[in-house]
C-alpha cells in the first residue's frame, strides 16, 4: 500500500490511521469454506487427481476446477462461496518512526491477508511517499527554500529570522551586497535520515513592492538619481507632468 506523508511527518515521526481491504476468515463458516459436515464429490474435470494436462507441452498443472484438491465441496458456504475468506475494510493505526525517507517500506507484521483454511496472516507492507511541501523542496537529505529580502537589506546586510522544518525561527546573517539568487547553507537543519541530517539551503530573492506610497516613491526617485538611473528619473518627471495636467 502507498502511505503518503508530509515532510514533517516523515522527518519527525507520527501516528497515522490507514484504511485498507484485507481477507479475513469467513465469520459464517469460521474459515472452513463449508457449513456443517463437509460433503464432497470427486472432481469431474481431473477425475480426482487434482492435476490436468494442458498446453502445447502437455505439462501437468493443478486443476482449475477443484483448485488441485481432487474433489469439489457440495455444501459450500454461501457467504464466502467456499473460499473460507471474505474481504473486509480495516482501519489500522501505524507508527511512523522518525527519519522515514521517501520510498522506504514499512513492514507491519501479521496485518496482511489471513491465510486460507485458518492459515497464519501475512504481513502488511507500506511504501512511503512524501508529499510536496508548500515551502521546502527536498533534494536528497537537504532542504531548499526561498527567502525574500528587501533591497536595502540586500545592499546593507543584516539579520533575518527564517523558519526551519520544525517551525523554529533561526537567526540568519545576510551579508552586505547579497545578490538575488545567492545561497546560504545552514548546517544540520535539513531532512533527518538514518545516515544523519542534511542541511537547509536558502536562496535569497529580492522582494519588489507592488504598491509604493508617495513617501517611498520620493525616496526611490532620489536613490535613482544617486545611482544615475536616467530612465527612472524621466518616468518620474512624466508622472509629475500628468498630475499637473489633471489638477487643471
ZIPE-V259667 format. One record per pair of residues at least 4 apart in sequence whose C-alpha atoms are under 8 Angstrom apart, sorted by the first residue. I is the first residue (numbers start at 1). J is the second residue. D is the distance in Angstrom with one decimal. If there is no record, write none. Layout:
I J D
I J D
This chain:
1 124 8.0
1 125 6.3
1 126 4.8
1 127 6.1
2 126 5.7
2 127 4.9
2 128 6.2
2 129 6.8
3 126 5.9
3 127 5.7
3 128 4.8
3 129 5.9
4 128 6.0
4 129 4.8
4 130 5.8
4 131 6.4
5 9 5.8
5 10 6.0
5 128 7.0
5 129 6.2
5 130 5.0
5 131 5.9
6 10 6.3
6 130 5.6
6 131 5.3
6 132 7.4
6 133 7.2
7 11 6.0
7 130 6.1
7 131 6.9
7 132 7.8
7 133 6.8
8 12 5.9
8 13 7.6
8 165 6.7
8 166 7.3
9 13 5.1
9 14 5.5
9 96 7.8
9 98 7.9
10 14 7.5
10 96 7.3
10 97 7.6
10 98 6.3
10 99 6.1
10 100 4.9
10 101 6.4
10 130 7.2
11 98 5.4
11 99 4.7
11 100 6.0
11 101 7.5
11 191 6.3
11 192 5.8
11 193 7.7
12 97 7.3
12 98 4.4
12 99 6.3
13 95 7.6
13 96 5.1
13 97 4.6
13 98 4.0
13 99 7.0
13 100 7.3
14 95 6.2
14 96 5.2
14 97 6.8
14 98 7.6
15 93 6.6
15 94 5.6
15 95 4.7
15 96 6.0
16 93 5.5
16 94 5.1
16 95 6.6
16 96 7.3
17 91 6.6
17 92 5.5
17 93 4.3
17 94 6.2
18 91 5.6
18 92 5.4
18 93 6.3
18 94 7.3
19 89 6.8
19 90 5.6
19 91 4.5
19 92 6.5
20 89 5.6
20 90 5.5
20 91 6.6
21 87 6.4
21 88 5.5
21 89 4.4
21 90 5.9
22 87 5.5
22 88 5.6
22 89 6.6
22 90 7.0
22 112 6.4
22 113 5.1
22 114 7.6
23 85 5.9
23 86 5.4
23 87 4.5
23 88 6.3
23 112 7.9
23 113 4.7
23 114 5.6
24 85 5.3
24 86 5.6
24 87 6.4
24 88 6.9
24 113 6.5
24 114 5.1
25 30 5.9
25 31 4.5
25 84 6.0
25 85 4.5
25 86 6.4
25 114 6.7
25 116 7.9
25 117 7.9
25 118 7.0
26 30 5.3
26 31 5.0
26 32 8.0
26 33 7.8
26 79 7.5
26 80 6.4
26 84 5.4
26 85 4.6
26 86 5.4
27 31 7.2
28 35 8.0
28 77 7.6
28 79 7.0
29 33 6.0
29 34 6.0
29 35 5.8
29 77 6.4
29 84 6.9
30 84 7.2
31 83 7.8
31 84 4.1
31 85 5.9
31 116 7.4
31 117 5.4
31 118 5.9
32 82 7.7
32 83 8.0
32 84 5.2
32 117 5.6
32 118 7.5
33 76 5.8
33 77 5.4
33 80 6.9
33 81 7.2
33 82 4.0
33 83 5.3
33 84 4.0
33 85 7.7
33 117 7.6
34 38 6.3
34 73 7.4
34 75 5.7
34 76 4.3
34 77 4.4
34 82 6.0
34 84 7.7
35 75 6.3
35 76 6.5
35 77 5.5
38 73 6.8
38 74 7.7
38 75 6.7
39 73 5.7
39 74 5.4
39 75 5.9
40 71 6.2
40 72 5.4
40 73 4.3
40 74 5.4
40 75 7.8
41 71 5.5
41 72 5.4
41 73 6.6
41 74 7.0
42 47 6.4
42 48 5.3
42 70 6.3
42 71 4.4
42 72 6.3
43 47 5.4
43 48 5.3
43 50 7.9
43 65 7.5
43 66 6.3
43 70 5.5
43 71 4.5
43 72 5.6
44 48 7.3
45 52 7.9
45 63 7.5
45 65 6.8
46 50 5.8
46 51 5.9
46 52 5.8
46 63 6.4
46 70 6.8
47 70 7.0
48 69 7.7
48 70 4.0
48 71 6.0
49 68 7.8
49 69 7.8
49 70 5.2
50 62 5.9
50 63 5.3
50 66 7.0
50 67 7.3
50 68 4.1
50 69 5.2
50 70 4.0
50 71 7.7
51 60 6.1
51 61 5.3
51 62 4.3
51 63 4.7
51 68 6.0
51 70 7.7
52 60 5.3
52 61 5.3
52 62 6.2
52 63 5.4
53 58 5.3
53 59 5.5
53 60 4.2
53 61 6.1
54 58 5.2
54 59 5.9
54 60 6.4
54 61 7.0
55 59 6.5
62 67 6.4
62 68 4.7
63 67 5.4
63 68 4.8
63 69 7.9
63 70 7.8
64 68 6.9
66 70 5.9
66 71 5.9
66 72 5.7
73 82 7.8
76 81 6.0
76 82 4.7
77 81 5.4
77 82 5.2
77 84 7.8
78 82 7.2
79 86 7.9
80 84 5.8
80 85 5.9
80 86 5.8
83 116 7.7
84 116 6.7
84 117 6.2
85 114 7.8
85 116 7.1
96 100 7.2
98 192 7.9
99 191 7.7
99 192 5.1
99 193 4.6
99 194 6.3
100 104 6.9
100 128 7.9
100 193 6.8
101 128 7.2
101 130 7.6
101 193 6.8
102 128 5.5
102 129 5.2
102 130 5.4
103 127 6.0
103 128 5.1
103 129 6.0
104 127 5.8
104 128 5.4
105 125 6.4
105 126 5.4
105 127 4.4
105 128 6.1
106 125 5.6
106 126 5.0
106 127 6.4
106 128 7.5
107 123 6.8
107 124 5.9
107 125 4.7
107 126 6.5
108 112 8.0
108 123 5.8
108 124 5.0
108 125 6.2
108 126 8.0
109 122 7.2
109 123 4.6
109 124 6.4
110 120 7.8
110 121 5.1
110 122 5.0
110 123 4.5
110 124 6.9
111 121 6.7
111 122 6.4
111 123 5.2
111 124 5.2
112 121 6.0
112 122 4.6
112 123 4.4
112 124 4.4
113 121 5.5
113 122 5.4
113 123 7.4
114 118 7.5
114 119 6.6
114 120 6.2
114 121 4.0
114 122 6.3
115 119 3.9
115 120 5.1
115 121 5.2
115 122 7.0
132 137 7.4
133 137 6.5
135 145 6.1
135 146 7.8
136 143 6.0
136 144 5.5
136 145 5.0
136 165 7.8
137 143 5.6
137 144 5.0
137 145 6.4
138 142 5.9
138 143 4.7
138 144 6.4
138 191 7.6
139 143 6.1
139 144 7.4
141 190 6.4
141 191 5.0
141 192 6.8
141 193 6.9
141 197 6.7
141 198 4.7
141 199 7.3
142 190 4.9
142 191 5.8
142 197 8.0
142 198 4.6
142 199 4.9
142 200 5.9
142 201 7.2
143 190 5.0
143 191 6.3
143 198 7.4
143 199 6.3
143 200 4.8
143 201 6.1
144 200 5.9
144 201 4.7
144 202 6.0
144 203 7.5
145 200 7.7
145 201 6.5
145 202 5.3
145 203 6.3
146 202 5.8
146 203 4.7
146 204 6.0
146 205 6.8
147 162 7.8
147 202 6.4
147 203 6.0
147 204 5.0
147 205 6.0
148 204 5.9
148 205 4.7
148 206 5.7
148 207 5.4
149 153 6.5
149 154 6.7
149 204 6.9
149 205 6.2
149 206 5.2
149 207 5.5
150 154 6.3
150 206 5.7
150 207 5.2
150 208 7.3
151 155 6.2
151 206 6.0
151 207 6.9
151 208 7.8
152 156 5.9
152 157 7.7
153 157 5.0
153 158 6.1
153 174 7.6
153 176 7.5
154 174 7.2
154 175 7.4
154 176 6.1
154 177 5.6
154 178 4.9
154 179 6.9
154 206 7.4
155 176 5.3
155 177 4.5
155 178 6.5
156 175 7.7
156 176 4.7
156 177 6.5
157 173 7.6
157 174 5.1
157 175 4.8
157 176 3.8
157 177 6.8
157 178 7.4
158 173 5.9
158 174 5.2
158 175 6.7
158 176 7.3
159 171 6.5
159 172 5.6
159 173 4.5
159 174 5.8
160 171 5.7
160 172 5.3
160 173 6.5
160 174 7.2
161 169 5.7
161 170 5.4
161 171 4.6
161 172 6.0
162 169 5.3
162 170 5.2
162 171 6.5
162 172 6.9
163 167 5.4
163 168 5.3
163 169 4.4
163 170 6.2
164 168 5.5
164 169 6.4
164 170 7.1
164 189 7.0
164 200 7.9
165 189 7.8
165 190 7.6
174 178 7.0
178 182 6.8
178 204 8.0
179 204 7.5
179 205 8.0
179 206 7.9
180 204 5.7
180 205 4.9
180 206 5.6
181 203 5.7
181 204 5.4
181 205 5.9
182 203 5.8
182 204 5.7
183 201 6.7
183 202 5.3
183 203 4.5
183 204 6.2
184 201 5.8
184 202 5.1
184 203 6.7
185 199 6.5
185 200 5.8
185 201 4.5
185 202 6.2
186 199 5.6
186 200 5.0
186 201 6.2
186 202 7.8
187 198 7.2
187 199 4.7
187 200 6.6
188 197 5.5
188 198 5.4
188 199 4.8
188 200 7.1
189 197 7.0
189 198 6.4
189 199 4.9
189 200 5.1
190 197 5.9
190 198 4.3
190 199 4.0
190 200 4.5
190 201 8.0
191 197 5.5
191 198 5.3
191 199 7.2
192 196 5.9
192 197 4.0
192 198 6.3
193 197 5.7
193 198 7.8
212 216 6.0
212 217 6.2
213 217 6.1
214 218 6.1
215 219 6.4
216 220 6.2
217 221 6.1
218 222 6.3
219 223 6.2
220 224 6.0
221 225 6.3
221 232 7.3
221 233 6.5
221 236 7.3
222 226 6.2
223 227 6.2
224 228 6.0
224 229 5.0
224 230 7.6
224 232 6.6
224 233 6.7
225 229 5.8
225 230 7.0
225 233 6.6
229 233 6.5
230 234 6.0
231 235 6.3
232 236 6.2
233 237 6.3
234 238 6.4
235 239 6.3
236 240 6.4
237 241 6.4
238 242 6.3
239 243 6.3
240 244 6.3
241 245 6.3
242 246 6.2
243 247 6.3
244 248 6.7
